[in-house]
Amino acid sequence: MTTMKKVPAAAPVALWLGGKKALSAHIIEGIEAVEHRAYIEPFIGMGGVFLRRTWKPVLEVANDFNGEITNLFRILQQHYPQLMDVMRFQIASRREFERLRAVDPSTLTDLQRAARFLYLQRQAFGGMRGHLAFMLSCRVLSVFRLQFCIGRLCLTPLEGTPSFWRLKQASGAVGSF
Ligand SMILES: C[S@@+](CC[C@H](N)C(=O)[O-])C[C@H]1O[C@@H](n2cnc3c(N)ncnc32)[C@H](O)[C@@H]1O
């Protein structure tokens, strides 16, 4: 594989409904069987497939029309230490979960918004964002898991478009989707 570089697999940022946990190995085997110069992921979610891949082509683009996701990934790319500072004293509590759930994300800074989303996603039962139910978990801040994933995301362009064709145009590449 000449155009591709071996990289360590990273865990997804949090649980996500439809996160391909059971299928990811099979999907990735298919992707990596074909040599490619670009990998464009139109529906990244929490990165269940994107982050678990172990071969990196020249260009990678991640897309999702959910602004909470693209904001979280941008903050992970550019303000990881600051995000850790915001989350350091977060405790797993039902009251905090309900408080953050009631907050309108548009009233927050991007950093606060990313911290809120990560907290809710890490504490929600099964990562079910539509039916957020509190789950007592010590996974509010698993620093190691996030460190691996920022290594994989650091140079990845992030798009937030709902249009497959716009994404293909913006990526300027004929790649694997
Ligand atoms: C099931 S999740 C993706 C799981 C992910 N591929 C993985 O490997 O874990 C589907 C994602 O697609 C996004 N999505 C759905 N329709 C979309 C669209 N038309 N354009 C962009 N993103 C979309 C959702 O916001 C959601 O995050």
The ligand as an ORCA input file, in Angstrom:
! r2SCAN-3c Opt
* xyz 0 1
  C     -25.498      6.365     12.295
  S     -24.582      7.843     12.423
  C     -23.062      7.508     11.612
  C     -22.245      6.468     12.222
  C     -20.827      6.527     11.744
  N     -20.676      6.377     10.306
  C     -19.951      5.550     12.476
  O     -19.095      4.991     11.853
  O     -20.087      5.374     13.682
  C     -25.328      8.824     11.185
  C     -24.812     10.252     11.165
  O     -25.159     10.809      9.926
  C     -25.515     12.164     10.112
  N     -26.374     12.500      8.976
  C     -27.581     11.988      8.669
  N     -28.039     12.505      7.504
  C     -27.086     13.350      7.051
  C     -26.945     14.173      5.896
  N     -27.887     14.233      4.952
  N     -25.836     14.899      5.740
  C     -24.856     14.860      6.673
  N     -24.916     14.106      7.784
  C     -26.012     13.354      7.993
  C     -26.181     12.204     11.468
  O     -26.076     13.488     12.063
  C     -25.406     11.130     12.239
  O     -24.372     11.698     12.996
*
